């Protein structure tokens, strides 16, 4: 695969099911349908991308899985993830700084979320989406989880564009990291209604740390991961508040009894701070992006967050 193809999602995320930690029996369970729809949409877009790619037309018989004919994959030396060419990814809406800033194609900040570099990339992301997303949708509903997914992916695209300006980036990993970030902030903001808090927090932090650590490998867009995670983390404080434990039983209390407030003071503080930071972050990021600024000029060491050079690989190649 050409060097400009950046894989956003090599992470393998285990399901973190915090439902066992939640102790309120009145917790409503939603039916998950949006996350399965997202999975189907990503698969459909990948099939369409492979159809547009049409490897037999330009690869001179060196395509992989030729029995798929028009849907066959690019040669492994071009794309080891069993997918299309970088040219096709760009044509279908892959994220590329020049196109966004100078070509006025801001829509790529959204379309790149639905594209994947190959079958391996797609499977890794969709398995993670099922494990993470279904649990969240069941507990918080499709609207809030859908907003977190899309806005986190958008936030990941903004940060990726600011720091990676000479490569193509695709993948849903920014949105997936947003869901992980939302799970973390949900645990923190609803801290009082959980048991086994330390175990839940440790498990989630380890999963996030491992996935972010994978991002320092070459050709993995860790800036999309970080941007998506930060966006989802803040969105979790805003969208995933739960009433404090015992609030639902207030109607059964005697008339003279003191009624609890729906949320604790610290939850309101988190909500306000997170909302302000979200607005500032998205505004500053978009202004910098469309002014053509390079994030590396503001942060000389930040490139190490996406790739750490070793004797085995060169981040500049």
Buried (B, 14 or more C-beta within 10 A) or exposed (E): BBEBBBBBBBBEBEEBEBEEBBEBEEEEEBEBEBBBEBBEEBBEBBEEBBEEBBBBEEBEEBBBEEEEEEBBBBBEEBBBBBBBBBBBBBEBBBBBBEBBBEEEBBEBBBBBBBBBBBBBBBBBBBBBBBBBBBBBBBBBBBEBBBBBBBBBBBBBBBBBBBBBBEBBBBBBBBBBBBBBBBBBBBBBBBBEBBEEBEEBBEBBEEBBEEBBEBBBBBBBBBBBBBBBBBBBBBBBBBBBBBBBBEBBEBEEEEEEEEEBEBBBEEBBEBBEEBBEBBEEBBEEBBEBBEEEBEBBEEEEEBBEBBBBBEEEEEBEE
